[in-house]
Amino acid sequence: MPAKVDYQRFVDAADDWITGRPGTVVFAFLLVTAVFAAGLPAVSTDSGTESFAEDVPEEEALQDVNEKFSAPFEPDEGSTQLIQRGENVLSKRGLLRMLAVQERLADDPDMRVVGTESAARLVARQLDPSVDGLEAERDAVERATSGEIRTAVGTLARTDPRFVALLSDDFNPTAASASGTIGIVTHEVPGGLAAGTGQGSASPLEPIQIEARFVADAADGDVVVFGSGITAVEFGTVISDSLLIVVPAAVFLIALFLVIAYRDLVDLLLGLAGLSMTIVWTFGFMGFAGIAFSQILIAVPPLLLAVGIDFGIHAINRYREERLTEADPERAMRTTTDQLLVAFFIVTATTVIGFLSNLVSDLPPIREFGTVAAVGIAFTFLVFGVFLPALKLYTDDLRDRYPLPTFSQTPIGSEGSTLGRGLSLGVIVARRAPVAFLLITAVAAGGAGYYAVGIDTTFSQEQFLPPEETPEFYDVLPEPVRPNEYTITATINYLEANFESSEDAEVVVYVEAPMERNTALESMWRAGENPPETFVRDGRHARETSIVTIVLAYQERDSEFDALVARNDRNANGIPDRNLDAVYDYLFASPARDRALDYLTENRRSARVVYAVKGDESDAAITADAREVADRYRGDATATGNIVVFKAISDIIFASAIVSLTLALVGTAVFLLLVYWVLEGRASLGLANLAPIVVTVACVGGSMRYLGFSLNAFTATVLAMTIGLGIDYSVHLTHRYIDERRLQPTVLDALSRSVYGTGGALLGSVLTTVFGIGVLVLSVFPAIGDFGLLTALSVVYAFLSSLLVLPPALVVWERVFGEATEPIPAPVRDADDPQ
């Protein structure tokens, strides 16, 4: 056998502390727990999509656009939408209700109102053009007859596009009726608002809009307050609600399986103590590291609980096995930790590699998820590899001295048990046709992997929203953990269904170039000629809004400006192509100044062009066409806007998933080759160990596409994480096989003993892991539920692959690389033979 590296001295040193000074070890871990507990108060929350857009070039361009150009609201102003529905909002009563809410908000100094607008105000001013202020407008509506209101509505419908835009799509100007309307309240916001896309975890409008809710509720009508502050509140609430449901459910289910696995009250309490310590350490680390708790990190506590209990079951079960033949508890524990510390180390290292592969992502939340999960798994190794064995010895010593209750101490899946025989199917396959089975498995896994190539990649605001309606089963929960009522999704769906919106029907090209050049406006206009298919056309030109369209429009209103443009338009196409400074100077000194500053900065170094696009086209097609148009510009031009930013993020998610999966596979393979060379002097054993996980990843990818799951901000981590979690089962079985191979006469005997001894613990750990992570489906945050379901599915695949694929792989490995001289026994026809 090739020479092995002497690692045993490190294991012996750990054994000496665990078995020789268990009390000291327990005290040291409790002391470290107290230190990490000090970091818990520093843990903050961070929700929404804003953090995913950091460092994305398209997002940075959009921020520049929003910061440099005038918007409907100045940077130090924010808006609240008042959504009125449930009645004819153009009836006298409906108009008065909207005016009453706006008046109450305007009269409240805490609301910091600087302006209001609504269809009701427009009607009031149409009824009496002399009115000034909300109170006078309300009086004008109260004095008007129904006929006068209908006349005013009809006039506004014909003459004022703003009026129609504020009303729902079912607006009937003849009957003066509409089922919904939007009122706008503008607030002064100290410090300004975020300039990028998406939603952040906090908003300066939060206290204002919460108070506005109370004001609206006091009015006699169905008026809903909506805005960034309300969105921030509900984004944050969904995290706390999910944790309040998921963590207790995970603890309950894990405790239930612990009862079944341990069948002993004291051992159950030991396992729960280890789990609690792991969570405290991980959250304390987040507090000290300044990592905020985001939606994607909701998955970490159940993940650590599931992996921790997996380690705990292996540790307790292996110790109980040794106690069957060894009366001295210290010797039994030393034998246990001799084997499990190495196995736990391999599992921990490969799991950490899987999680740390997410550090290559360009999205900060995914990097933070990988960091926190990797650190948490390392903590799990320390707690369950060192602390739990020491605590087990310490409590067993107390049992001997004091009348503490002791229940069953028998291991799970002992030899000869029905469970043990049921888990030995892979051994039967390994005896009868290992090569044929592996070939069939390879073909099936290859097909699943090829099918998985078609998985969709998405990123959207909706993935971060709470459900429109919480399921009825939440109603049975007690008040402290019952989810709050959410309005965001229902309100957004209502607006999309009942109001025309251009939010998702436009793209922006951000131009950074000297706009005084004679060709600047001409080249800008030419970029929109013969536009791509996803762009809305006006004849042969894209429908755009830019400094060029401002120039063209103002020519019709100002004859002097028209003459100035004509003098500087050498090709007589209406677009000036010389002396542009003079054109801009005139425009910025005119009533069109504010409008012009929406599309050209005052220093004439940046411009934005807004193109209308077809809302029913895919984001991918729109983004590709927007980038094509941006490439037509002579200067530095960047395609941006919400559609482009979200598509860019989805591309990053896909790239991150592929790169992290590749790194996880390569990193795990290299590590396994190295570690088995160090441990056994036989690096090739790592290849056999890796076979089940390759099959698992292929099956998970194929299942994702078949079940309709997409790679998004949450599920993108599943494939790489499958390697980290799934390798657990094959490592434990392989490591046990190595030990048994030294003791058993044949390969198949060693495999059978390994499955009997480890299979029961593997089954117990897979149940706790599946249900511990599967409880994420109870989260009120749907995307996390999908993540939990896929992760649980990956664990099941990993378990089955380890029991079915690994035994034949080890037999083939022995034939190719092993040193066994005994022949593999011929197939045995006796079905009752457990071998």
Residue pairs with C-beta under 8 A, 6 or more apart in sequence:
1 680
1 681
1 682
1 819
2 677
2 681
2 682
3 681
4 678
4 679
4 680
4 681
5 677
5 678
5 679
7 342
7 678
7 679
11 337
11 338
11 341
11 342
14 337
14 341
14 386
15 334
15 337
15 338
15 341
17 24
17 25
17 386
17 390
18 25
18 333
18 334
18 337
18 386
18 389
18 390
18 393
19 330
19 333
19 334
19 337
19 393
20 330
21 390
22 389
22 390
22 391
22 393
22 394
22 397
23 390
23 394
25 386
25 387
25 390
26 387
26 390
26 391
26 394
29 277
29 382
29 383
29 386
29 387
29 390
32 281
33 277
33 280
33 281
35 284
36 280
36 281
36 283
36 284
36 285
36 288
37 280
37 284
38 284
39 283
39 284
39 285
39 286
39 287
39 288
40 280
40 283
40 284
40 287
41 287
42 287
42 288
42 290
43 283
43 286
43 287
43 292
43 293
44 292
44 293
45 201
45 236
45 239
45 240
45 292
45 293
45 294
46 201
46 292
46 293
46 294
47 199
47 201
47 232
47 235
47 236
47 238
47 239
47 294
47 295
47 464
48 198
48 199
48 200
48 201
48 231
48 232
48 235
48 464
49 197
49 198
49 199
49 459
49 461
49 464
50 194
50 196
50 197
50 198
50 199
50 200
50 201
51 200
51 201
51 294
51 364
51 365
52 198
52 363
52 364
52 365
52 459
52 649
52 713
53 59
53 196
53 197
53 198
53 645
53 649
54 363
54 364
55 362
55 364
56 362
56 645
56 648
56 649
56 652
57 638
57 648
58 638
58 639
58 640
58 644
58 645
58 648
59 196
59 197
59 640
59 645
59 648
59 649
61 510
61 638
61 640
62 195
62 196
62 197
62 508
62 510
62 640
62 641
62 642
62 645
63 195
63 196
64 510
64 606
65 508
65 510
65 608
65 640
66 195
66 196
67 75
67 195
68 601
68 606
69 597
69 598
69 599
69 601
69 606
69 608
70 594
70 597
70 598
71 598
72 79
73 79
73 186
75 192
75 193
75 195
76 188
76 189
76 190
76 191
76 192
77 114
77 186
77 187
77 188
77 189
77 193
78 186
78 187
78 189
78 193
78 203
78 204
78 205
78 208
78 227
78 228
79 184
79 185
79 186
79 187
79 227
80 105
80 184
80 185
80 187
80 205
80 208
80 209
80 212
80 225
80 226
80 227
80 229
81 182
81 183
81 184
81 185
81 225
81 226
81 227
82 98
82 101
82 102
82 118
82 182
82 183
82 184
82 185
82 216
82 223
82 224
82 225
82 226
83 180
83 181
83 182
83 183
83 223
83 224
83 225
83 226
83 491
83 494
83 495
84 94
84 97
84 98
84 180
84 181
84 182
84 183
84 221
84 222
84 223
84 224
85 168
85 179
85 180
85 181
85 222
85 224
85 494
85 498
86 179
86 221
86 222
87 93
87 94
87 179
87 221
87 222
88 94
88 177
88 178
88 179
89 95
89 98
89 119
89 120
89 167
89 178
89 179
89 180
89 181
90 119
90 123
90 149
90 153
90 167
90 176
90 177
90 178
90 181
91 146
91 149
91 176
91 177
92 141
92 142
92 144
92 146
92 149
94 120
94 181
94 221
95 119
95 120
95 123
95 124
95 141
95 149
96 120
96 138
96 141
96 142
97 219
97 220
97 221
97 223
98 118
98 119
98 120
98 181
98 183
98 221
98 223
99 118
99 120
99 121
99 124
99 134
99 137
99 138
99 141
100 138
100 219
101 183
101 215
101 216
101 219
101 221
101 223
102 116
102 118
102 120
102 121
102 134
102 183
102 185
103 134
103 135
103 138
104 215
104 218
104 219
105 111
105 113
105 116
105 185
105 212
105 215
106 113
106 116
106 134
106 185
108 211
108 215
110 208
110 211
111 185
111 187
111 208
111 211
111 212
111 215
112 187
112 188
112 189
112 208
113 185
113 186
113 187
114 186
114 187
114 188
115 185
115 186
116 134
116 183
116 184
116 185
116 186
117 162
117 166
117 183
117 184
117 186
118 166
118 181
118 182
118 183
118 184
119 156
119 163
119 166
119 167
119 178
119 181
119 183
120 137
120 141
120 181
120 183
121 134
121 137
122 156
122 160
122 162
122 163
122 166
123 141
123 149
123 152
123 153
123 156
124 131
124 136
124 137
124 138
124 140
124 141
125 131
125 137
125 140
126 152
126 155
126 156
127 140
127 141
127 144
127 148
127 149
127 152
128 136
128 140
131 137
131 139
131 140
141 149
144 152
149 176
150 175
150 176
153 173
153 176
154 173
154 174
154 176
156 163
156 164
157 163
157 164
157 171
157 173
158 173
164 171
165 500
166 181
166 182
166 183
167 178
167 180
167 181
168 178
168 179
168 180
168 181
168 498
168 499
169 498
169 499
169 500
170 177
170 178
170 179
170 180
170 498
171 177
171 178
172 178
179 498
180 494
180 498
180 499
182 495
182 499
183 223
185 212
187 205
187 208
189 204
189 205
189 208
190 204
191 204
192 204
193 203
193 204
193 205
193 228
194 200
194 203
197 642
197 645
197 646
198 461
198 645
199 228
199 231
199 232
199 235
199 461
199 464
200 228
200 232
201 232
201 235
201 236
201 292
201 294
202 232
203 227
203 228
203 229
203 231
203 232
204 229
205 227
205 228
205 229
206 229
206 230
206 232
206 233
207 229
208 229
209 225
209 227
209 228
209 229
209 230
209 233
210 229
210 230
210 233
212 225
213 225
213 230
216 223
216 224
216 225
224 487
224 491
226 487
226 488
226 491
230 487
230 488
231 488
234 466
234 484
234 486
234 487
234 488
235 295
235 464
235 488
237 466
237 484
237 486
238 295
238 466
238 486
238 780
238 781
239 293
239 294
239 295
239 298
239 781
241 483
241 484
241 780
242 298
242 779
242 780
242 781
242 784
243 298
243 301
244 480
244 481
245 474
245 477
245 481
245 483
245 778
245 779
245 780
246 298
246 301
246 302
246 775
246 776
246 778
246 779
246 784
247 301
247 302
247 305
248 481
249 775
249 778
250 301
250 302
250 305
250 306
250 771
250 772
250 773
250 775
251 272
251 275
251 305
253 768
253 771
253 772
253 775
254 275
254 305
254 306
254 309
254 768
254 771
254 772
255 268
255 272
257 309
257 764
257 767
257 768
257 771
258 267
258 268
258 271
258 272
258 309
258 312
258 313
258 768
259 268
260 764
261 313
261 316
261 317
261 412
261 764
261 768
262 268
262 271
262 313
262 316
262 408
263 407
263 408
263 410
264 406
264 407
264 408
264 409
265 405
265 407
266 395
266 399
266 404
266 405
266 406
267 316
267 392
270 312
270 316
270 388
270 391
270 392
270 395
271 309
271 312
271 316
271 388
273 391
274 308
274 312
274 383
274 384
274 387
274 388
274 391
275 304
275 305
275 308
275 309
275 312
277 383
277 387
278 304
278 305
278 308
278 376
278 379
278 380
278 383
278 384
279 301
279 304
279 305
281 376
281 379
281 383
282 300
282 301
282 304
282 372
282 375
282 376
282 379
285 372
285 375
285 376
285 379
286 292
286 293
286 372
289 371
291 368
291 371
291 372
294 365
294 368
295 464
295 714
295 781
295 783
295 784
296 365
296 366
296 368
296 369
296 713
296 714
296 717
296 784
297 368
297 369
297 372
298 776
298 779
298 781
298 784
299 369
299 714
299 773
299 776
299 784
299 787
299 788
299 791
300 369
300 372
300 373
300 376
302 772
302 773
302 775
302 776
302 788
303 373
303 376
303 772
303 773
303 791
304 373
304 376
304 377
304 379
304 380
305 772
306 768
306 769
306 770
306 772
306 773
306 795
307 351
307 377
307 380
307 725
307 728
307 769
308 380
308 383
308 384
309 765
309 768
309 769
309 772
310 728
310 765
310 768
310 769
311 344
311 347
311 380
311 381
311 384
311 385
311 388
312 384
312 388
313 412
313 761
313 764
313 765
313 768
314 340
314 343
314 344
314 732
314 758
314 761
314 765
315 336
315 340
315 384
315 385
315 388
315 389
315 392
316 388
316 392
317 411
317 412
317 760
317 761
317 764
318 336
318 339
318 340
318 411
318 761
319 332
319 333
319 336
319 389
319 392
320 409
320 410
320 411
321 411
321 414
321 757
322 331
322 332
322 333
322 335
322 336
323 329
323 332
323 409
324 410
324 411
326 332
326 335
329 393
329 396
329 397
330 393
333 389
333 392
333 393
336 389
337 385
337 389
339 735
339 736
339 739
340 385
341 385
342 679
342 735
343 731
343 732
343 735
343 736
344 381
344 384
344 385
345 381
345 385
346 672
346 675
346 727
346 731
346 735
347 381
347 727
347 728
347 731
347 732
348 377
348 378
348 380
348 381
348 385
349 671
349 675
350 668
350 671
350 672
350 723
350 724
350 727
350 728
350 731
351 374
351 377
351 724
351 725
351 727
351 728
352 374
352 377
352 378
352 724
353 663
353 664
353 667
353 668
353 671
353 723
353 724
354 664
354 668
354 720
354 721
354 722
354 723
354 724
354 725
354 727
355 369
355 370
355 371
355 373
355 374
355 377
355 720
355 721
355 724
356 370
356 371
356 374
357 370
357 659
357 660
357 661
357 663
357 664
357 667
357 720
358 366
358 367
358 369
358 370
358 656
358 660
358 717
358 720
359 367
359 370
359 371
360 656
360 659
360 660
360 663
361 367
361 370
361 652
361 653
361 656
361 659
361 660
361 716
362 652
362 655
362 656
363 649
363 652
363 653
363 656
363 713
365 713
366 653
366 656
366 713
366 716
366 717
369 717
370 660
370 717
373 721
377 724
395 404
398 404
399 406
411 757
411 760
411 761
412 419
412 760
412 761
412 763
412 764
413 419
413 420
413 423
413 756
413 757
413 759
413 760
413 761
413 763
414 420
414 756
414 760
415 753
415 756
415 757
416 756
416 834
417 756
417 760
419 759
419 760
419 763
420 755
420 756
420 759
420 760
420 834
421 834
423 755
423 756
423 759
423 760
423 762
423 763
423 803
424 752
424 755
424 756
424 759
424 834
425 803
425 804
426 751
426 755
426 803
426 804
426 805
426 806
426 807
426 808
427 748
427 751
427 752
427 755
427 807
427 835
429 437
429 804
429 807
429 808
430 748
430 751
430 807
430 808
430 810
430 811
431 748
431 811
431 824
431 825
431 827
431 828
431 835
432 827
433 827
434 807
434 808
434 809
434 811
434 812
435 808
435 812
437 808
438 691
438 805
438 808
438 809
438 812
441 695
441 805
445 694
445 695
445 698
445 699
446 698
447 702
448 698
448 699
448 701
448 702
448 703
449 697
449 698
449 701
449 702
451 701
451 702
451 705
451 706
452 698
452 701
452 702
452 704
452 705
454 705
455 701
455 704
455 705
455 709
455 710
455 711
456 710
456 711
457 650
457 651
457 653
457 654
457 657
457 710
457 711
457 712
458 650
458 710
458 711
458 712
459 646
459 647
459 649
459 650
459 653
459 712
459 713
460 646
461 646
462 489
462 492
463 712
463 713
463 714
463 783
464 713
464 783
465 488
465 489
465 492
466 486
466 488
466 489
466 780
466 781
466 782
467 486
467 489
467 780
467 782
468 486
468 489
468 490
468 493
469 490
470 483
470 485
470 486
470 780
474 482
474 483
474 780
475 482
477 483
483 780
486 780
495 501
502 612
503 642
504 615
504 642
504 643
505 612
505 613
505 614
505 615
506 610
506 611
506 612
506 613
506 641
507 610
507 611
507 613
507 622
507 623
507 626
507 639
507 640
507 641
507 643
507 644
508 608
508 609
508 610
508 611
508 639
508 640
508 641
508 644
509 527
509 608
509 609
509 611
509 626
509 629
509 630
509 633
509 637
509 638
509 639
509 640
510 606
510 607
510 608
510 637
510 638
510 640
511 524
511 606
511 607
511 608
511 609
511 633
511 635
511 636
511 637
512 605
512 606
512 635
512 636
512 637
512 638
513 520
513 605
513 607
513 633
513 634
513 635
513 636
513 637
514 520
514 604
514 605
514 635
515 521
515 547
515 580
515 584
515 600
515 604
515 605
515 606
515 607
516 580
516 581
516 584
516 604
517 580
518 577
518 578
518 580
519 577
519 634
520 580
520 635
521 547
521 548
521 551
521 575
521 576
521 577
521 580
522 575
522 577
523 633
523 634
524 546
524 547
524 548
524 607
524 609
524 633
525 541
525 548
525 575
526 632
527 609
527 629
527 630
527 632
527 633
527 637
528 535
528 541
528 542
528 544
528 609
528 611
528 629
529 540
529 541
529 542
530 540
531 537
531 541
531 542
531 611
531 625
531 629
532 624
532 625
532 628
532 629
533 617
533 621
533 625
534 613
534 614
534 617
534 621
534 622
534 625
535 542
535 543
535 611
535 612
535 613
535 614
535 625
535 629
536 542
536 543
536 611
536 612
536 613
536 614
537 543
542 611
542 612
542 629
543 611
543 612
544 609
544 610
544 611
544 612
545 599
545 609
545 610
546 599
546 607
546 608
546 609
546 610
547 596
547 599
547 600
547 607
548 575
550 587
550 592
550 595
550 596
550 598
550 599
551 565
551 575
551 576
551 583
551 587
552 574
552 575
553 592
554 561
554 587
554 590
554 592
555 561
555 562
555 565
555 574
556 562
557 592
558 590
560 586
561 586
561 587
561 590
564 576
564 582
564 583
564 586
565 574
565 575
565 576
565 583
566 572
567 579
568 576
568 577
568 578
568 579
568 580
568 582
568 583
569 575
569 576
569 577
570 577
570 578
571 577
576 583
580 604
581 604
584 596
584 600
584 604
587 593
587 596
588 596
588 597
588 602
598 608
599 607
599 608
599 609
599 610
600 606
600 607
601 607
611 626
611 629
613 622
613 625
613 626
613 643
614 622
619 643
619 646
619 647
619 650
620 647
622 643
622 644
622 647
623 639
623 643
623 644
623 647
623 648
626 639
626 641
626 643
626 644
627 639
627 644
629 639
630 637
630 638
630 639
631 637
649 713
650 712
653 711
653 712
653 713
653 716
654 711
654 716
656 716
657 711
657 716
657 717
657 719
657 720
660 716
660 717
660 719
660 720
661 697
661 719
661 720
661 723
663 720
664 719
664 720
664 723
664 724
665 694
665 697
665 723
668 690
668 693
668 723
668 724
668 727
669 686
669 687
669 690
671 686
672 685
672 686
672 687
672 689
672 690
673 683
673 684
673 686
673 687
674 683
674 686
675 686
676 682
676 683
676 684
676 685
676 686
676 689
677 683
679 738
680 738
682 817
684 813
684 816
684 817
685 734
685 738
685 813
685 817
687 813
688 734
688 806
688 809
688 810
688 812
688 813
689 727
689 730
689 731
689 734
689 806
690 727
690 730
691 730
691 805
691 806
691 809
692 726
692 729
692 730
692 798
692 801
692 802
692 805
692 806
692 809
693 722
693 723
693 726
693 727
693 730
693 798
693 801
695 797
695 801
695 805
696 722
696 726
696 794
696 797
696 798
696 801
697 719
697 722
697 723
697 726
699 797
699 801
700 718
700 719
700 722
700 790
700 793
700 794
700 797
701 719
703 790
703 793
703 797
704 710
704 711
704 715
704 718
704 790
709 715
709 786
709 790
712 783
713 783
714 783
714 784
714 786
714 787
715 783
715 786
715 787
715 790
717 787
718 787
718 790
718 791
718 794
721 791
721 794
722 791
722 794
722 797
722 798
725 769
725 791
725 794
725 795
725 798
726 794
726 795
726 797
726 798
726 801
726 802
727 798
728 765
728 798
729 762
729 765
729 766
729 798
729 799
729 801
729 802
729 803
730 798
730 801
730 802
730 806
732 758
732 761
732 762
733 754
733 755
733 758
733 759
733 762
733 802
733 803
733 806
734 806
734 810
736 754
736 757
736 758
737 750
737 751
737 754
737 810
740 749
740 750
740 751
740 753
740 754
740 757
741 747
741 750
743 750
743 753
744 750
744 753
745 822
746 820
746 822
746 824
746 825
747 810
747 811
747 814
747 818
747 820
747 822
747 824
748 811
748 824
748 825
748 835
749 835
751 807
751 810
751 811
752 834
752 835
755 803
755 807
759 803
762 799
762 802
762 803
763 799
766 795
766 796
766 798
766 799
769 792
769 795
770 792
770 795
770 796
771 792
773 788
773 791
773 792
773 795
774 788
774 789
774 792
775 788
776 784
776 785
776 787
776 788
776 789
776 791
777 785
777 788
777 789
778 785
779 785
779 788
811 824
814 820
814 824
815 824
828 835
